[in-house]
Amino acid sequence: MNQTILLKSRPEGTPTLSNFEFQKDDKTLSPSEGEILLEAKYISVDPYLRGRMSDAKSYVPPFNLNEPVASGVVAEVIASKHDTFKTGDFVSGMLAWKTQQISNGDGLTKVSAELAPLSAYLGVLGMTGLTAYLGLHEIGKPKAGETLLVSGAAGAVGSVVGQIGKLLGLRVVGIAGTDEKANLLKSDFGFDEVINYNTTTDMLQAIKTSCPDGVDVYFDNVGGTISDAALFSINRFARIIICGAISVYNKTETPTGVSVQPFLVKNSALMQGFIVSNYADKFPEAMTQLSEWLAKGQLTYRETIVEGFENTPQAFIDLFSGKNTGKMIVKA
C-alpha cells in the first residue's frame, strides 16, 4: 500500500493536521526504461516548508493544493531500469512525501550508508550542513577572535554554525529555548555561552552581558524580537546573516519591529539574506570540509528522529514549538 501526504488546505497561522490529507493506493509501481522505483527511508521536515504552503511570492513556487508536499528525502532504489542507479543504492534529493515513487533520477545524489548514517545526508552532510557552512563563510566572513552570536542555536543549522565558529577560532554565543538545550550546546557542541530566551526577561541586556566585546557576526535563524535585541550589540563592520525567521512564519498580521537602518548605518554593518542554492558552485568544497571534520570527530550533530511515515505532518508542526534538538527527521 503506497501512501502519499497531500497539502489539503493552506495554513492560517500555525499549521495543523487538518491542512494535510493522506492518500492510499494499492496500485503496484513499476519503473519504465530510464526510471527507478524508490522507497522512502528518511524524510526531512524543515521550517522553510511553511512558506511554500502559502500562496505567496517567494524564492520557490508554493505547493499546489491537493498535490504532494515535497522535501529532502533519503530513499532506497528497490527497482531500476536506469543506467546510473542500481537496485540497493541509496539516494538523496528533493522528493514527494510518498512511501514509494517513480523517478527518472534527475536531481538525485547517491549516498553511502558506510560513510555516515543515512539520516546525516538530510542534516550535517546535507542542506543543513551546507547552509551553516556557506552562510557563515560567504556572508559572515569570520575571523579568529571575533564573537559569533547564533539564534536558534539548538536547531539543525544553528548547532552546526556554532561548531564551525569554534573550529575557526571564534567566541560563540547561542540562543536557545530550554536549559537542557543550553547545557547540551555548551557540553557537546562547545558553545562558550548560551542564553535561554524563555527564562530571560531582558534579551537586550542578556546579549550585552554574554557578548561583552559586542557581536561581530550574527547568524539569524529566528527573526522577531530576539533579532531586534541583537542589533543593539553589533560592532562596527558586523555581518548579519539572515538564514531564517521561524518566529514570524506563522504570523497572520504584518510583523513589526525595530528599524534596522540606523544600526546598519551607524556600524557600517552588513545584513544579507540568502538561500543555500545561491552558492551551489561551492557545494563540493563545503561538503569536502564538512565530511573531513565529521570523520575526524571535530564536528558532531544531534537528530530528533520521529518514527513512522504517518507522523510526518506532526513532526513538521512540532518544529514551531521547538520540540526538536538538532535536525528533525522522520524515519519512514
C-alpha positions as CSV (number, residue, x, y, z in Angstrom):
1,M,0.0,0.0,0.0
2,N,1.6,3.2,-1.2
3,Q,0.9,6.3,0.9
4,T,1.1,10.0,-0.1
5,I,0.7,13.1,2.0
6,L,-1.1,16.0,0.2
7,L,-1.5,19.6,1.1
8,K,-5.2,19.8,1.6
9,S,-5.5,23.5,2.6
10,R,-3.3,26.5,3.2
11,P,-2.5,27.1,6.8
12,E,-3.7,30.2,8.5
13,G,-1.2,30.8,11.3
14,T,0.5,27.7,12.7
15,P,-0.2,24.6,10.5
16,T,-2.5,21.9,11.9
17,L,-3.0,18.3,10.9
18,S,-6.2,19.3,9.1
19,N,-4.1,21.1,6.5
20,F,-2.8,17.6,5.3
21,E,-4.5,14.7,3.7
22,F,-3.3,11.1,3.4
23,Q,-3.9,9.2,0.2
24,K,-3.5,5.5,-0.1
25,D,-3.1,3.5,-3.4
26,D,-2.7,-0.3,-3.7
27,K,-1.5,0.0,-7.4
28,T,1.9,-1.7,-7.9
29,L,4.5,0.8,-9.2
30,S,7.0,-0.4,-11.8
31,P,9.7,1.7,-13.4
32,S,9.9,2.1,-17.2
33,E,13.1,2.4,-19.2
34,G,15.3,5.1,-17.7
35,E,13.4,5.2,-14.4
36,I,13.9,3.9,-10.8
37,L,11.4,2.9,-8.1
38,L,12.2,4.5,-4.8
39,E,11.2,3.7,-1.2
40,A,11.5,6.5,1.3
41,K,13.8,5.8,4.3
42,Y,14.2,9.2,5.9
43,I,12.2,12.4,5.3
44,S,13.4,15.9,6.2
45,V,10.9,18.4,7.8
46,D,12.1,22.0,7.7
47,P,10.7,25.4,8.7
48,Y,11.1,26.8,5.2
49,L,8.3,24.4,4.0
50,R,5.8,26.7,5.8
51,G,6.5,29.4,3.3
52,R,5.7,27.0,0.4
53,M,2.3,26.3,1.9
54,S,1.2,29.9,1.4
55,D,0.2,31.2,-2.0
56,A,2.7,34.0,-1.9
57,K,5.7,35.1,-3.9
58,S,9.0,33.5,-2.7
59,Y,12.2,32.1,-4.0
60,V,10.5,28.8,-4.8
61,P,6.9,28.3,-6.1
62,P,4.2,27.4,-3.5
63,F,2.9,23.9,-3.1
64,N,-0.3,23.2,-5.1
65,L,-3.3,22.2,-3.1
66,N,-4.3,18.5,-3.3
67,E,-0.8,17.6,-4.5
68,P,2.0,16.0,-2.5
69,V,4.3,18.0,-0.2
70,A,8.0,17.6,-1.1
71,S,11.2,18.0,0.9
72,G,14.6,16.4,1.2
73,V,14.3,12.6,1.3
74,V,16.8,9.7,1.5
75,A,15.4,6.7,-0.4
76,E,16.4,3.2,-1.4
77,V,16.3,2.1,-5.1
78,I,14.1,-1.0,-4.9
79,A,13.8,-1.5,-8.7
80,S,15.8,0.1,-11.6
81,K,15.8,0.4,-15.3
82,H,18.3,3.2,-15.2
83,D,22.0,3.2,-16.2
84,T,23.2,5.2,-13.2
85,F,21.3,3.8,-10.3
86,K,21.0,0.1,-9.4
87,T,18.8,-1.8,-7.0
88,G,20.0,-1.4,-3.4
89,D,21.5,2.1,-4.0
90,F,20.6,4.9,-1.6
91,V,19.9,8.3,-2.9
92,S,19.2,11.8,-1.6
93,G,17.2,14.5,-3.2
94,M,14.0,16.6,-3.3
95,L,11.2,14.1,-3.4
96,A,7.5,13.9,-2.7
97,W,6.1,12.8,0.7
98,K,5.4,9.3,-0.6
99,T,6.3,5.9,0.7
100,Q,7.1,4.8,-2.8
101,Q,7.6,6.8,-6.1
102,I,9.0,6.6,-9.6
103,S,11.9,8.9,-10.6
104,N,14.0,9.5,-13.7
105,G,16.9,10.2,-11.4
106,D,17.2,13.9,-12.1
107,G,18.4,15.8,-9.0
108,L,19.3,12.7,-7.1
109,T,22.7,12.0,-5.5
110,K,24.0,8.6,-4.4
111,V,24.8,8.4,-0.7
112,S,26.7,5.8,1.2
113,A,25.4,4.2,4.4
114,E,29.0,3.1,5.1
115,L,30.4,6.6,5.2
116,A,27.7,8.0,7.5
117,P,24.3,7.2,8.8
118,L,21.7,7.7,6.1
119,S,19.9,10.4,8.1
120,A,23.0,12.5,8.2
121,Y,22.6,13.3,4.5
122,L,19.5,15.3,5.4
123,G,21.4,17.1,8.1
124,V,25.0,17.8,8.7
125,L,26.0,16.3,5.3
126,G,23.0,17.7,3.5
127,M,21.3,21.1,3.1
128,T,21.6,21.8,6.8
129,G,25.4,21.5,6.9
130,L,25.8,23.3,3.6
131,T,23.5,26.1,4.8
132,A,25.5,26.5,8.0
133,Y,28.9,26.4,6.3
134,L,28.2,28.6,3.3
135,G,26.1,31.2,5.1
136,L,28.8,31.6,7.7
137,H,31.7,31.7,5.3
138,E,30.3,33.6,2.3
139,I,28.4,36.3,4.3
140,G,29.8,36.1,7.8
141,K,33.5,36.2,6.7
142,P,34.5,35.1,10.2
143,K,37.9,35.9,11.6
144,A,39.6,34.2,14.6
145,G,38.9,36.1,17.9
146,E,35.6,37.6,16.8
147,T,32.3,37.0,18.5
148,L,29.6,34.9,16.8
149,L,26.0,35.0,18.0
150,V,23.6,32.3,16.8
151,S,19.9,32.3,17.3
152,G,18.0,29.0,17.0
153,A,21.3,27.6,18.2
154,A,20.0,24.2,19.1
155,G,18.4,23.7,15.8
156,A,19.7,21.8,12.8
157,V,21.6,24.7,11.2
158,G,22.4,26.7,14.4
159,S,24.1,23.8,16.1
160,V,26.4,23.3,13.1
161,V,27.1,27.0,12.7
162,G,28.3,27.3,16.3
163,Q,30.7,24.3,16.0
164,I,32.1,25.7,12.8
165,G,32.6,29.0,14.5
166,K,34.6,27.3,17.3
167,L,36.7,25.4,14.7
168,L,37.6,28.8,13.1
169,G,38.6,30.3,16.5
170,L,35.6,32.4,17.3
171,R,33.9,33.0,20.6
172,V,30.4,31.5,20.1
173,V,27.2,32.5,22.0
174,G,24.0,30.7,21.3
175,I,20.3,31.5,22.0
176,A,18.0,28.5,22.7
177,G,14.7,27.8,24.3
178,T,15.4,25.5,27.3
179,D,18.1,24.9,29.9
180,E,18.5,21.4,28.6
181,K,19.3,22.7,25.1
182,A,21.6,25.3,26.6
183,N,23.6,22.7,28.6
184,L,23.8,20.5,25.5
185,L,25.2,23.3,23.4
186,K,27.9,24.0,25.9
187,S,28.8,20.4,26.9
188,D,28.6,18.7,23.5
189,F,28.9,21.5,20.9
190,G,31.5,23.7,22.5
191,F,29.4,27.0,22.7
192,D,31.0,29.5,25.2
193,E,27.7,30.9,26.4
194,V,24.0,30.2,25.8
195,I,21.0,32.4,26.5
196,N,17.7,30.8,27.3
197,Y,15.2,33.1,25.7
198,N,12.3,31.6,27.6
199,T,13.7,32.4,31.0
200,T,15.5,35.7,30.1
201,T,13.4,38.7,31.0
202,D,15.7,41.2,29.2
203,M,17.1,39.8,26.0
204,L,18.9,43.0,25.1
205,Q,20.8,43.0,28.3
206,A,21.4,39.2,28.2
207,I,23.1,39.6,24.8
208,K,25.2,42.5,26.0
209,T,26.3,40.5,29.1
210,S,27.1,37.3,27.1
211,C,28.9,39.3,24.4
212,P,30.9,41.9,26.4
213,D,33.0,42.7,23.3
214,G,30.0,43.1,21.1
215,V,28.8,40.9,18.2
216,D,30.8,40.7,15.0
217,V,28.8,38.0,13.3
218,Y,25.1,37.3,13.9
219,F,23.7,34.1,12.3
220,D,19.9,34.7,12.5
221,N,17.6,31.7,12.3
222,V,14.6,33.2,14.1
223,G,13.9,36.9,13.4
224,G,11.5,38.8,15.6
225,T,12.2,40.3,19.0
226,I,15.4,38.2,19.6
227,S,17.0,39.6,16.4
228,D,15.8,43.1,17.3
229,A,17.7,42.8,20.6
230,A,20.8,41.6,18.8
231,L,21.0,44.8,16.8
232,F,21.9,46.8,20.0
233,S,25.2,44.8,20.4
234,I,26.5,44.7,16.9
235,N,30.0,46.0,16.3
236,R,31.4,48.2,13.6
237,F,31.5,46.3,10.3
238,A,29.4,43.5,11.8
239,R,27.9,40.9,9.4
240,I,24.3,39.8,10.0
241,I,23.4,36.6,8.2
242,I,19.6,36.1,7.6
243,C,19.1,32.4,7.3
244,G,15.5,32.1,8.6
245,A,12.8,33.8,10.6
246,I,10.8,31.0,12.2
247,S,9.4,33.2,14.9
248,V,7.3,35.1,12.3
249,Y,6.5,32.4,9.7
250,N,3.0,31.7,11.2
251,K,2.1,35.3,11.9
252,T,-1.2,36.3,10.3
253,E,-0.6,40.0,10.8
254,T,2.3,42.0,9.2
255,P,5.3,41.7,11.6
256,T,6.7,44.9,13.0
257,G,9.9,45.5,14.9
258,V,12.9,47.7,15.4
259,S,14.0,49.7,12.3
260,V,17.3,48.2,11.2
261,Q,18.7,51.1,9.1
262,P,20.1,53.2,11.9
263,F,22.0,50.2,13.3
264,L,23.4,49.3,9.9
265,V,24.4,52.9,9.1
266,K,25.9,53.7,12.5
267,N,28.0,50.5,12.4
268,S,28.7,50.2,8.7
269,A,27.2,46.8,9.1
270,L,26.1,44.3,6.5
271,M,22.8,42.4,6.7
272,Q,22.1,39.9,4.0
273,G,19.6,37.1,3.5
274,F,20.4,34.0,1.5
275,I,19.3,30.6,0.3
276,V,21.8,27.9,0.1
277,S,21.4,27.3,-3.6
278,N,22.9,30.8,-4.2
279,Y,26.3,29.1,-3.6
280,A,25.7,25.8,-5.5
281,D,29.1,26.1,-7.1
282,K,30.7,25.9,-3.7
283,F,28.8,22.7,-2.6
284,P,31.7,20.3,-3.4
285,E,34.2,22.4,-1.4
286,A,31.8,22.7,1.5
287,M,30.9,19.0,1.5
288,T,34.5,18.0,1.5
289,Q,35.3,20.2,4.5
290,L,32.2,19.0,6.4
291,S,33.0,15.4,5.7
292,E,36.6,15.8,6.9
293,W,35.5,17.5,10.1
294,L,32.9,14.8,10.8
295,A,35.4,12.0,10.1
296,K,37.9,13.5,12.5
297,G,35.3,13.8,15.2
298,Q,35.6,17.6,15.1
299,L,32.0,18.1,14.1
300,T,29.1,16.3,15.8
301,Y,25.3,16.5,15.4
302,R,22.0,15.7,17.0
303,E,18.9,14.5,15.4
304,T,15.3,14.2,16.6
305,I,14.1,11.1,14.8
306,V,10.3,10.6,14.6
307,E,9.2,7.0,13.7
308,G,6.6,6.4,11.1
309,F,5.7,8.0,7.8
310,E,2.2,8.8,9.1
311,N,3.8,11.1,11.6
312,T,5.5,13.4,9.1
313,P,2.9,16.3,9.3
314,Q,3.1,16.3,13.1
315,A,6.9,16.3,13.1
316,F,6.7,19.3,10.8
317,I,4.3,21.1,13.1
318,D,6.4,20.3,16.1
319,L,9.2,22.4,14.7
320,F,7.3,25.6,15.5
321,S,7.2,24.8,19.2
322,G,10.9,23.8,19.4
323,K,10.3,20.1,20.1
324,N,13.4,19.2,18.1
325,T,17.1,19.3,19.2
326,G,19.2,19.4,16.0
327,K,17.7,18.1,12.8
328,M,14.1,16.9,12.8
329,I,13.8,13.8,10.6
330,V,11.1,11.2,10.0
331,K,12.1,7.6,9.7
332,A,9.6,6.2,7.2
